[in-house]
Amino acid sequence: MDRASGRSGRARPGVWLTAAAVALVWFVGSGSTSTFGPGWTPADLLGPRALVEVDGRTVAVPRPASSEGRLAPEVPVTTSGEHAFLHVHDDGSPVGYDPCRPVEYVVRPDRAPRSGQSLIDDAVQVVAEASGLVLVQVGETDEPPLMDRPLIQPDRYGPGWAPVLIAWSGPDEVSELEGQVAGVGGSAAVPGADGSGLWLAAGRVALDAEDLGALLSRNGGYERARAIVVHELAHVLGLDHVDDPDELMHPLTSSRTDLGPGDRQGLALVGQVGCEGFS
Ligand SMILES: [Zn+2]
């Protein structure tokens, strides 16, 4: 019996755990890997810039490219259900990606199961339609999906915030994927270039290639695997777990394979945040 058939013959419970998102989100300003504070760069003649410390280096917060406004219309809230946000402003409103700019992402294809890229494509389409955000794949990468991923990687991605990383991986590389955890995801909350406001940036998704590959080989497995990727991408866009088992943002997967009413409400709301100032 080869390893694959031995694995599929082993009894596995019918739940697919996704790790607690809170542990996966690296906060800017928390004093861990990245911190920021308002600061002025004397040499910057274009105006005040916030500074952010990344990997022990202090750099100016990237200025966003100019924008004419939202890239896609807001999605109206038409459903109601349990939803929660990973990052909120002082008034409780969600922190989200800037809807006036594309949410760029890169894929690390190593270890991807068959139909892995179409799984990502389909899941991206689900969260894009539900949020009114425009997600754009800007290439492939060999970047490892480290928990303390540097938020700015000029040598790899240029001077701005790193794009969202979606990587096929496993527990040997990402310890959070041990056991029945099929994926992890989150984003950093970062200040605007003038030090005010908060937006999400530099998200990360690690998908357990072996777990999802096994799931894909089952009847109906594609839809269940897509639901897991949607769940992780919803973490990236700012949604937290909820207790209602009939929402995809419940930490355990269930028979639900499409977005629940609270999932839809939450994604619509994170897609309605304001844009970082035009310049
Ligand atoms: Zn989760």
Residues whose N, C-alpha, C, O or C-beta is under 5 A from the ligand:
A	BS01	ZN	T18 A19 A21
